[in-house]
Amino acid sequence: MPLYTSGCKDMFKINLKNLLNTLKKPGKYNLMTISDEVKKDAKKALDRMLTLV
């Protein structure tokens, strides 16, 4: 399967400084609210991926 370059404008906002701030101060940066239904589906997908490792 060929890989394609992402055209997402937000990907260019990620840099080492922002990543470091996010890791140092969890909960202060980039907060999101996610519904329980989305959490459930995301956990299911992650569980499937981790069983492949």
PDB file with one MODEL, atoms N, CA, C and O in Angstrom:
MODEL        1
ATOM      1  N   MET A   1       0.844  -1.165   0.000  1.00  0.00           N
ATOM      2  CA  MET A   1       0.000   0.000   0.000  1.00  0.00           C
ATOM      3  C   MET A   1       0.898   1.240   0.000  1.00  0.00           C
ATOM      4  O   MET A   1       1.752   1.367   0.878  1.00  0.00           O
ATOM      5  N   PRO A   2       0.735   2.142  -0.942  1.00  0.00           N
ATOM      6  CA  PRO A   2       1.580   3.335  -0.982  1.00  0.00           C
ATOM      7  C   PRO A   2       1.191   4.325   0.117  1.00  0.00           C
ATOM      8  O   PRO A   2       0.026   4.416   0.507  1.00  0.00           O
ATOM      9  N   LEU A   3       2.172   5.052   0.599  1.00  0.00           N
ATOM     10  CA  LEU A   3       1.933   6.086   1.597  1.00  0.00           C
ATOM     11  C   LEU A   3       1.744   7.429   0.900  1.00  0.00           C
ATOM     12  O   LEU A   3       2.391   7.709  -0.109  1.00  0.00           O
ATOM     13  N   TYR A   4       0.868   8.246   1.436  1.00  0.00           N
ATOM     14  CA  TYR A   4       0.602   9.554   0.865  1.00  0.00           C
ATOM     15  C   TYR A   4       0.948  10.635   1.875  1.00  0.00           C
ATOM     16  O   TYR A   4       0.803  10.430   3.080  1.00  0.00           O
ATOM     17  N   THR A   5       1.396  11.769   1.399  1.00  0.00           N
ATOM     18  CA  THR A   5       1.702  12.899   2.256  1.00  0.00           C
ATOM     19  C   THR A   5       0.389  13.511   2.736  1.00  0.00           C
ATOM     20  O   THR A   5      -0.529  13.732   1.945  1.00  0.00           O
ATOM     21  N   SER A   6       0.312  13.778   4.015  1.00  0.00           N
ATOM     22  CA  SER A   6      -0.892  14.378   4.568  1.00  0.00           C
ATOM     23  C   SER A   6      -0.927  15.861   4.230  1.00  0.00           C
ATOM     24  O   SER A   6       0.095  16.544   4.289  1.00  0.00           O
ATOM     25  N   GLY A   7      -2.101  16.350   3.880  1.00  0.00           N
ATOM     26  CA  GLY A   7      -2.258  17.771   3.594  1.00  0.00           C
ATOM     27  C   GLY A   7      -2.890  18.506   4.760  1.00  0.00           C
ATOM     28  O   GLY A   7      -3.364  19.630   4.598  1.00  0.00           O
ATOM     29  N   CYS A   8      -2.903  17.892   5.925  1.00  0.00           N
ATOM     30  CA  CYS A   8      -3.550  18.482   7.092  1.00  0.00           C
ATOM     31  C   CYS A   8      -2.778  19.708   7.561  1.00  0.00           C
ATOM     32  O   CYS A   8      -1.586  19.630   7.858  1.00  0.00           O
ATOM     33  N   LYS A   9      -3.471  20.841   7.625  1.00  0.00           N
ATOM     34  CA  LYS A   9      -2.809  22.091   8.035  1.00  0.00           C
ATOM     35  C   LYS A   9      -2.348  22.049   9.486  1.00  0.00           C
ATOM     36  O   LYS A   9      -1.398  22.741   9.853  1.00  0.00           O
ATOM     37  N   ASP A  10      -3.005  21.249  10.312  1.00  0.00           N
ATOM     38  CA  ASP A  10      -2.638  21.189  11.722  1.00  0.00           C
ATOM     39  C   ASP A  10      -1.368  20.381  11.988  1.00  0.00           C
ATOM     40  O   ASP A  10      -0.720  20.570  13.017  1.00  0.00           O
ATOM     41  N   MET A  11      -1.012  19.493  11.081  1.00  0.00           N
ATOM     42  CA  MET A  11       0.210  18.710  11.264  1.00  0.00           C
ATOM     43  C   MET A  11       1.441  19.606  11.334  1.00  0.00           C
ATOM     44  O   MET A  11       2.422  19.262  11.994  1.00  0.00           O
ATOM     45  N   PHE A  12       1.396  20.739  10.668  1.00  0.00           N
ATOM     46  CA  PHE A  12       2.550  21.642  10.656  1.00  0.00           C
ATOM     47  C   PHE A  12       2.682  22.417  11.959  1.00  0.00           C
ATOM     48  O   PHE A  12       3.691  23.087  12.177  1.00  0.00           O
ATOM     49  N   LYS A  13       1.684  22.336  12.825  1.00  0.00           N
ATOM     50  CA  LYS A  13       1.739  23.019  14.123  1.00  0.00           C
ATOM     51  C   LYS A  13       2.525  22.202  15.143  1.00  0.00           C
ATOM     52  O   LYS A  13       2.914  22.722  16.189  1.00  0.00           O
ATOM     53  N   ILE A  14       2.759  20.928  14.844  1.00  0.00           N
ATOM     54  CA  ILE A  14       3.474  20.061  15.780  1.00  0.00           C
ATOM     55  C   ILE A  14       4.974  20.322  15.646  1.00  0.00           C
ATOM     56  O   ILE A  14       5.540  20.236  14.556  1.00  0.00           O
ATOM     57  N   ASN A  15       5.596  20.639  16.764  1.00  0.00           N
ATOM     58  CA  ASN A  15       7.047  20.801  16.779  1.00  0.00           C
ATOM     59  C   ASN A  15       7.560  20.293  18.125  1.00  0.00           C
ATOM     60  O   ASN A  15       6.768  19.984  19.015  1.00  0.00           O
ATOM     61  N   LEU A  16       8.853  20.208  18.273  1.00  0.00           N
ATOM     62  CA  LEU A  16       9.415  19.631  19.499  1.00  0.00           C
ATOM     63  C   LEU A  16       9.065  20.435  20.745  1.00  0.00           C
ATOM     64  O   LEU A  16       8.841  19.862  21.811  1.00  0.00           O
ATOM     65  N   LYS A  17       9.017  21.766  20.618  1.00  0.00           N
ATOM     66  CA  LYS A  17       8.697  22.606  21.776  1.00  0.00           C
ATOM     67  C   LYS A  17       7.263  22.336  22.248  1.00  0.00           C
ATOM     68  O   LYS A  17       7.026  22.163  23.443  1.00  0.00           O
ATOM     69  N   ASN A  18       6.308  22.301  21.311  1.00  0.00           N
ATOM     70  CA  ASN A  18       4.917  22.040  21.686  1.00  0.00           C
ATOM     71  C   ASN A  18       4.745  20.638  22.253  1.00  0.00           C
ATOM     72  O   ASN A  18       4.000  20.441  23.213  1.00  0.00           O
ATOM     73  N   LEU A  19       5.422  19.675  21.669  1.00  0.00           N
ATOM     74  CA  LEU A  19       5.349  18.305  22.160  1.00  0.00           C
ATOM     75  C   LEU A  19       5.905  18.211  23.576  1.00  0.00           C
ATOM     76  O   LEU A  19       5.312  17.558  24.435  1.00  0.00           O
ATOM     77  N   LEU A  20       7.031  18.857  23.821  1.00  0.00           N
ATOM     78  CA  LEU A  20       7.640  18.838  25.152  1.00  0.00           C
ATOM     79  C   LEU A  20       6.711  19.477  26.184  1.00  0.00           C
ATOM     80  O   LEU A  20       6.547  18.941  27.280  1.00  0.00           O
ATOM     81  N   ASN A  21       6.101  20.621  25.843  1.00  0.00           N
ATOM     82  CA  ASN A  21       5.164  21.269  26.763  1.00  0.00           C
ATOM     83  C   ASN A  21       3.982  20.365  27.087  1.00  0.00           C
ATOM     84  O   ASN A  21       3.538  20.306  28.233  1.00  0.00           O
ATOM     85  N   THR A  22       3.481  19.672  26.096  1.00  0.00           N
ATOM     86  CA  THR A  22       2.349  18.776  26.297  1.00  0.00           C
ATOM     87  C   THR A  22       2.727  17.626  27.213  1.00  0.00           C
ATOM     88  O   THR A  22       1.938  17.234  28.073  1.00  0.00           O
ATOM     89  N   LEU A  23       3.930  17.080  27.040  1.00  0.00           N
ATOM     90  CA  LEU A  23       4.369  15.952  27.868  1.00  0.00           C
ATOM     91  C   LEU A  23       4.711  16.378  29.295  1.00  0.00           C
ATOM     92  O   LEU A  23       4.502  15.615  30.238  1.00  0.00           O
ATOM     93  N   LYS A  24       5.236  17.596  29.455  1.00  0.00           N
ATOM     94  CA  LYS A  24       5.610  18.083  30.782  1.00  0.00           C
ATOM     95  C   LYS A  24       4.404  18.473  31.621  1.00  0.00           C
ATOM     96  O   LYS A  24       4.409  18.308  32.841  1.00  0.00           O
ATOM     97  N   LYS A  25       3.373  18.990  30.967  1.00  0.00           N
ATOM     98  CA  LYS A  25       2.210  19.518  31.694  1.00  0.00           C
ATOM     99  C   LYS A  25       0.922  18.908  31.149  1.00  0.00           C
ATOM    100  O   LYS A  25       0.112  19.603  30.537  1.00  0.00           O
ATOM    101  N   PRO A  26       0.736  17.614  31.372  1.00  0.00           N
ATOM    102  CA  PRO A  26      -0.486  16.989  30.852  1.00  0.00           C
ATOM    103  C   PRO A  26      -1.719  17.625  31.478  1.00  0.00           C
ATOM    104  O   PRO A  26      -1.747  17.911  32.675  1.00  0.00           O
ATOM    105  N   GLY A  27      -2.716  17.838  30.666  1.00  0.00           N
ATOM    106  CA  GLY A  27      -3.945  18.446  31.146  1.00  0.00           C
ATOM    107  C   GLY A  27      -3.980  19.953  31.030  1.00  0.00           C
ATOM    108  O   GLY A  27      -5.036  20.559  31.210  1.00  0.00           O
ATOM    109  N   LYS A  28      -2.841  20.578  30.730  1.00  0.00           N
ATOM    110  CA  LYS A  28      -2.818  22.029  30.587  1.00  0.00           C
ATOM    111  C   LYS A  28      -2.965  22.432  29.123  1.00  0.00           C
ATOM    112  O   LYS A  28      -3.544  23.477  28.825  1.00  0.00           O
ATOM    113  N   TYR A  29      -2.457  21.630  28.222  1.00  0.00           N
ATOM    114  CA  TYR A  29      -2.484  21.935  26.803  1.00  0.00           C
ATOM    115  C   TYR A  29      -3.366  20.932  26.060  1.00  0.00           C
ATOM    116  O   TYR A  29      -3.490  19.776  26.466  1.00  0.00           O
ATOM    117  N   ASN A  30      -3.961  21.383  24.988  1.00  0.00           N
ATOM    118  CA  ASN A  30      -4.679  20.511  24.051  1.00  0.00           C
ATOM    119  C   ASN A  30      -5.752  19.648  24.719  1.00  0.00           C
ATOM    120  O   ASN A  30      -5.789  18.433  24.524  1.00  0.00           O
ATOM    121  N   LEU A  31      -6.612  20.274  25.498  1.00  0.00           N
ATOM    122  CA  LEU A  31      -7.682  19.535  26.152  1.00  0.00           C
ATOM    123  C   LEU A  31      -8.821  19.282  25.178  1.00  0.00           C
ATOM    124  O   LEU A  31      -9.149  20.137  24.356  1.00  0.00           O
ATOM    125  N   MET A  32      -9.417  18.106  25.276  1.00  0.00           N
ATOM    126  CA  MET A  32     -10.551  17.754  24.429  1.00  0.00           C
ATOM    127  C   MET A  32     -11.600  17.057  25.278  1.00  0.00           C
ATOM    128  O   MET A  32     -11.291  16.416  26.282  1.00  0.00           O
ATOM    129  N   THR A  33     -12.840  17.198  24.852  1.00  0.00           N
ATOM    130  CA  THR A  33     -13.929  16.466  25.471  1.00  0.00           C
ATOM    131  C   THR A  33     -14.411  15.435  24.460  1.00  0.00           C
ATOM    132  O   THR A  33     -14.731  15.771  23.319  1.00  0.00           O
ATOM    133  N   ILE A  34     -14.460  14.183  24.888  1.00  0.00           N
ATOM    134  CA  ILE A  34     -14.817  13.089  23.990  1.00  0.00           C
ATOM    135  C   ILE A  34     -15.996  12.338  24.599  1.00  0.00           C
ATOM    136  O   ILE A  34     -16.010  12.025  25.789  1.00  0.00           O
ATOM    137  N   SER A  35     -16.970  12.063  23.764  1.00  0.00           N
ATOM    138  CA  SER A  35     -18.157  11.346  24.250  1.00  0.00           C
ATOM    139  C   SER A  35     -17.790   9.922  24.647  1.00  0.00           C
ATOM    140  O   SER A  35     -16.798   9.364  24.177  1.00  0.00           O
ATOM    141  N   ASP A  36     -18.607   9.350  25.516  1.00  0.00           N
ATOM    142  CA  ASP A  36     -18.373   7.978  25.961  1.00  0.00           C
ATOM    143  C   ASP A  36     -18.431   6.989  24.801  1.00  0.00           C
ATOM    144  O   ASP A  36     -17.699   6.000  24.789  1.00  0.00           O
ATOM    145  N   GLU A  37     -19.299   7.255  23.826  1.00  0.00           N
ATOM    146  CA  GLU A  37     -19.408   6.369  22.667  1.00  0.00           C
ATOM    147  C   GLU A  37     -18.117   6.363  21.855  1.00  0.00           C
ATOM    148  O   GLU A  37     -17.660   5.307  21.418  1.00  0.00           O
ATOM    149  N   VAL A  38     -17.527   7.543  21.653  1.00  0.00           N
ATOM    150  CA  VAL A  38     -16.271   7.633  20.910  1.00  0.00           C
ATOM    151  C   VAL A  38     -15.152   6.951  21.695  1.00  0.00           C
ATOM    152  O   VAL A  38     -14.320   6.253  21.115  1.00  0.00           O
ATOM    153  N   LYS A  39     -15.132   7.151  23.007  1.00  0.00           N
ATOM    154  CA  LYS A  39     -14.115   6.499  23.840  1.00  0.00           C
ATOM    155  C   LYS A  39     -14.206   4.980  23.718  1.00  0.00           C
ATOM    156  O   LYS A  39     -13.192   4.292  23.600  1.00  0.00           O
ATOM    157  N   LYS A  40     -15.426   4.474  23.747  1.00  0.00           N
ATOM    158  CA  LYS A  40     -15.639   3.037  23.661  1.00  0.00           C
ATOM    159  C   LYS A  40     -15.125   2.488  22.330  1.00  0.00           C
ATOM    160  O   LYS A  40     -14.437   1.468  22.296  1.00  0.00           O
ATOM    161  N   ASP A  41     -15.464   3.175  21.233  1.00  0.00           N
ATOM    162  CA  ASP A  41     -15.007   2.738  19.908  1.00  0.00           C
ATOM    163  C   ASP A  41     -13.487   2.845  19.773  1.00  0.00           C
ATOM    164  O   ASP A  41     -12.846   1.973  19.185  1.00  0.00           O
ATOM    165  N   ALA A  42     -12.920   3.915  20.318  1.00  0.00           N
ATOM    166  CA  ALA A  42     -11.468   4.102  20.242  1.00  0.00           C
ATOM    167  C   ALA A  42     -10.741   3.012  21.033  1.00  0.00           C
ATOM    168  O   ALA A  42      -9.723   2.487  20.583  1.00  0.00           O
ATOM    169  N   LYS A  43     -11.265   2.676  22.205  1.00  0.00           N
ATOM    170  CA  LYS A  43     -10.640   1.626  23.011  1.00  0.00           C
ATOM    171  C   LYS A  43     -10.694   0.290  22.281  1.00  0.00           C
ATOM    172  O   LYS A  43      -9.736  -0.482  22.312  1.00  0.00           O
ATOM    173  N   LYS A  44     -11.806   0.026  21.633  1.00  0.00           N
ATOM    174  CA  LYS A  44     -11.952  -1.215  20.879  1.00  0.00           C
ATOM    175  C   LYS A  44     -10.894  -1.285  19.770  1.00  0.00           C
ATOM    176  O   LYS A  44     -10.261  -2.323  19.576  1.00  0.00           O
ATOM    177  N   ALA A  45     -10.709  -0.176  19.047  1.00  0.00           N
ATOM    178  CA  ALA A  45      -9.727  -0.133  17.965  1.00  0.00           C
ATOM    179  C   ALA A  45      -8.306  -0.306  18.504  1.00  0.00           C
ATOM    180  O   ALA A  45      -7.510  -1.050  17.933  1.00  0.00           O
ATOM    181  N   LEU A  46      -7.991   0.383  19.606  1.00  0.00           N
ATOM    182  CA  LEU A  46      -6.656   0.268  20.199  1.00  0.00           C
ATOM    183  C   LEU A  46      -6.393  -1.150  20.710  1.00  0.00           C
ATOM    184  O   LEU A  46      -5.298  -1.685  20.535  1.00  0.00           O
ATOM    185  N   ASP A  47      -7.396  -1.751  21.336  1.00  0.00           N
ATOM    186  CA  ASP A  47      -7.237  -3.128  21.815  1.00  0.00           C
ATOM    187  C   ASP A  47      -6.929  -4.077  20.658  1.00  0.00           C
ATOM    188  O   ASP A  47      -6.083  -4.962  20.780  1.00  0.00           O
ATOM    189  N   ARG A  48      -7.626  -3.884  19.532  1.00  0.00           N
ATOM    190  CA  ARG A  48      -7.372  -4.723  18.363  1.00  0.00           C
ATOM    191  C   ARG A  48      -5.949  -4.533  17.848  1.00  0.00           C
ATOM    192  O   ARG A  48      -5.271  -5.504  17.510  1.00  0.00           O
ATOM    193  N   MET A  49      -5.503  -3.289  17.791  1.00  0.00           N
ATOM    194  CA  MET A  49      -4.139  -3.010  17.299  1.00  0.00           C
ATOM    195  C   MET A  49      -3.094  -3.621  18.218  1.00  0.00           C
ATOM    196  O   MET A  49      -2.098  -4.173  17.751  1.00  0.00           O
ATOM    197  N   LEU A  50      -3.321  -3.525  19.526  1.00  0.00           N
ATOM    198  CA  LEU A  50      -2.331  -4.029  20.473  1.00  0.00           C
ATOM    199  C   LEU A  50      -2.269  -5.548  20.499  1.00  0.00           C
ATOM    200  O   LEU A  50      -1.238  -6.107  20.875  1.00  0.00           O
ATOM    201  N   THR A  51      -3.321  -6.219  20.120  1.00  0.00           N
ATOM    202  CA  THR A  51      -3.276  -7.684  20.052  1.00  0.00           C
ATOM    203  C   THR A  51      -2.419  -8.146  18.884  1.00  0.00           C
ATOM    204  O   THR A  51      -1.960  -9.288  18.860  1.00  0.00           O
ATOM    205  N   LEU A  52      -2.201  -7.262  17.914  1.00  0.00           N
ATOM    206  CA  LEU A  52      -1.372  -7.616  16.760  1.00  0.00           C
ATOM    207  C   LEU A  52       0.115  -7.489  17.068  1.00  0.00           C
ATOM    208  O   LEU A  52       0.942  -8.032  16.335  1.00  0.00           O
ATOM    209  N   VAL A  53       0.463  -6.791  18.124  1.00  0.00           N
ATOM    210  CA  VAL A  53       1.872  -6.537  18.439  1.00  0.00           C
ATOM    211  C   VAL A  53       2.490  -7.719  19.131  1.00  0.00           C
ATOM    212  O   VAL A  53       3.672  -7.686  19.473  1.00  0.00           O
TER     213      VAL A  53
ENDMDL
END
